[in-house]
């Protein structure tokens, strides 16, 4: 049986941080062993491995299973809930869980609403 391709430990760490919504600068500043070039290399490695990953529909199904509202349009009610949770000081992962969206989407929406930087 052929050996399955997998991400290097460093690339998996970097991509995990990105998936959690961390900006490139936050990753580099917070992890002395990681450079911008490492981030780009991790992306390249992930693309290379994508040949053996599930197709788009399978990836979306897995994401939606964990975050049912992922990639759905934001509405005014959700924006208000996000603003309230952010003002209350809730952590991004907790907001993501409550709003059923990916942490990166929470960070992006906060930035779009001028409530926080998109780190």
Residue pairs with C-beta under 8 A, 6 or more apart in sequence:
4 52
5 48
5 49
5 52
6 49
7 15
7 42
7 45
7 46
7 49
8 45
10 33
10 34
10 38
10 42
11 41
11 42
11 45
11 46
13 31
13 34
14 27
14 34
14 38
14 39
14 42
15 42
15 43
15 46
17 26
17 27
17 31
18 24
18 27
18 39
18 104
19 102
19 103
19 104
20 92
20 93
20 103
20 104
21 92
21 102
21 103
21 104
21 105
21 106
21 107
21 108
21 118
21 119
22 30
22 119
23 117
23 118
23 119
24 36
24 39
25 119
26 119
27 34
27 39
28 34
28 35
28 36
28 39
53 59
54 62
60 71
63 70
63 71
63 102
64 70
64 71
67 96
67 100
67 101
67 102
67 105
68 100
69 78
69 99
69 100
69 101
70 100
70 101
70 102
70 105
74 109
78 99
79 109
79 113
81 98
81 99
82 95
82 99
82 106
82 109
82 110
82 113
82 115
83 113
83 115
85 94
85 95
85 98
85 99
86 95
86 110
86 115
86 116
90 98
92 103
92 106
92 107
93 103
95 106
96 102
96 103
96 105
96 106
99 106
101 109
107 116
107 118
107 119
108 118
110 116
110 118
111 117
111 118
